[in-house]
């Protein structure tokens, strides 16, 4: 049995959000991105909104909040 640490899980979540936001920024619809990542459309929208409010160069901004 492999036990993953909190940091490993957190890193995977951040990476998932990063990839989702990049896809939205590349022109994919929120609905399609949400379907691909197995999250609600609202979650994908929230991630995308945070990226717009973030500092330049950071597509996620405050993704953990």
N, C-alpha and C positions, 0 to 999 in steps of 0.2 A: 504494500500500500504506500502510495506517495502522498506525503502531506505537504501542501503548498503553504508558504507563509503568507501573511497578510500583505506584505509588500509585493509579492509575486502576483497575487490576485489583483491588487490595486493597479499594478503596472499593466496587466492585461485589460482591465476595464478602461484605463486611460488610452491605451493603444486602440481599443475598439472604438471609442468615441472619436479619437483623432482620425481614424480611417473613415468613419461615417461622415464627419464634417468635411473631409477632403472630397468625398464623393458628392456631397451637396454643393460644395463650392465649384465642382467641376460640371455642374449642371444636372445632376440626377435629382429626381423629385424626392421630397421628404417621405412620401408614401413608399416609394420603391426602396429607399435607403433603410427605412424602418423595417420593411419586410426582410431585406437581406440580413440585417443584424438581429432580427428577432426581438425588436423593441416596439413600443407604441409610436405612432406618428407624433404624438405630443412630446415624447422623449427626444426624438430626432429633432423636432423643432426647437426644443429647449437647448440642445447642444449647439445647434446652428445659431440660435440667437446669442448665446454666450460668445460664440466665436466673433460675431460682429461687434460685440461690446469690448472684446479683449484688446490688448495692446497689439500694435502691428507686428506681424511675423509669428503670432501665436494663434493657431486656428482654434484652440480650445479655451483660452482664457481661464476662467475659474471653474473648470469642469467638475471639481469635487464638491462644490457648494450647492 
